[in-house]
Amino acid sequence: MVGYLRKELLGAALGDEPCDIVFRNANVFNPFSCTWELCDFGVKDGIVVGKGDYKGEEETDLGGAK
């Protein structure tokens, strides 16, 4: 991965810079616990950077959709 992209992704994951898009109230499957979790997650440059409370240039409420 190019250093620039790695730095951009890390900044978004740490919350130092906004994600491109944040999905709110997503019902996401956790394969480790075999359960569905209601959470928010951020995406930067087409890559999910993490779940949690992120700020984004665009935000979409999924309303608990799977």
Secondary structure, DSSP 8 states (H G I E B T S, - for coil): --HHHHHHHHHHHTTSS-EEEEEEEEEEEETTTTEEEEEEEEEETTEEEEESS--EEEEEE-TT--
